[in-house]
Amino acid sequence: MDKKHQSERQEMTDISAMEIETDPIKLRDDARRWGIELWKAVKRQTEAKNDHAMEAAARMAGVSPSLLWKLKYRPPKGVDVSVYNRLKLAHARYVKSPEATIAENLAELKALPPTPARTRLLASMEEYLRTAQGTESRTPAE
């Protein structure tokens, strides 16, 4: 863009100054780490078997289960940008979000011996997760 056609508030951006990761090995390793962490989180939260957790994690990320398997056991030389972005977003949503942390804590609390205080805490955590996920049950209008 020509300087004289720029408005006074616009600034020219030097694209080379932006920090964009371009190393295919680093991109693959990030995608691999996110996929494995997502798989493990699903397995912990749902107590599902390994194959079922892999399929659920793949659905969450919008990738094929075989891709997650390959990332874990036989990493490819590189990954597509769409796969990288899907795994990054799914990891942020299902592993690093506050709701994901609460869901993991909820699974751990359910394993403890029942007490009245723990039962109330479990109920409030489950209600929060239902509300946060938009699946709160609505009562019919009277």
Secondary structure, 3 states (H helix, E strand, C coil): CCHHHCCCCCCCCCHHHCCCCCCHHHHHHHHHHHHHHHHHHHHHHHCCCHHHHHHHHHHHHCCCHHHHHHHHHCCCCCCCHHHHHHHHHHHHHHCCCHHHHHHHHHHHHHCCCCCHHHHHHHHHHHHHHHHHCCCCCCCCCC
